[in-house]
């Protein structure tokens, strides 16, 4: 939901528009995301349940 996106952007102290842009790139595979800048994980929401939770993180190659 929009509330969830806004809350997540606030939690990582990022402007909402930039967060939405990064999220779009990560989920569509366009632009930098196609070059392996994101790591994706699917895990069961609860053990034994069919619902999955998608999580991802941006991989930082050069932190200087």
C-alpha positions in Angstrom: 0.0 0.0 0.0 1.0 3.6 -0.3 1.2 3.8 3.5 3.6 0.9 3.6 5.9 2.4 0.9 5.9 5.8 2.8 6.7 4.1 6.1 9.5 2.0 4.6 11.0 5.1 2.9 11.0 6.9 6.3 12.5 3.9 8.1 15.6 4.0 5.8 15.6 7.8 5.8 15.1 8.1 2.0 12.9 10.5 0.0 9.7 8.6 -1.0 10.1 9.4 -4.7 13.7 8.0 -4.7 12.6 4.9 -2.8 9.7 4.3 -5.3 12.2 4.8 -8.2 14.7 2.3 -6.7 11.8 -0.1 -5.9 10.6 0.1 -9.5 14.1 -0.6 -10.9 14.5 -3.5 -8.5 11.2 -5.1 -9.4 11.3 -4.5 -13.2 14.9 -5.4 -13.8 15.4 -2.1 -15.8 18.4 0.1 -15.6 21.0 -0.6 -12.8 18.9 -3.5 -11.4 19.6 -5.5 -14.5 23.3 -5.3 -13.7 22.9 -7.2 -10.4 22.7 -4.3 -8.0 19.8 -5.9 -6.1 19.6 -9.2 -4.1 16.2 -10.8 -3.9 14.8 -13.3 -1.4 11.5 -15.2 -1.2 10.7 -16.7 2.2 7.6 -18.2 3.7 5.6 -15.5 5.6 5.0 -18.2 8.3 6.3 -21.8 8.3 3.9 -24.1 6.6 1.9 -21.3 4.9 1.6 -20.8 1.2 2.2 -17.0 1.4 5.6 -15.7 0.5 7.4 -12.5 1.5 9.6 -10.8 -1.0 12.5 -8.9 0.4 15.4 -7.3 -1.5 18.4 -5.2 -0.7 20.6 -3.0 -2.8 24.1 -4.4 -3.1 26.8 -1.8 -2.6 29.9 -2.6 -4.5 32.1 0.3 -3.7 31.6 1.9 -0.3 34.3 4.5 0.1 
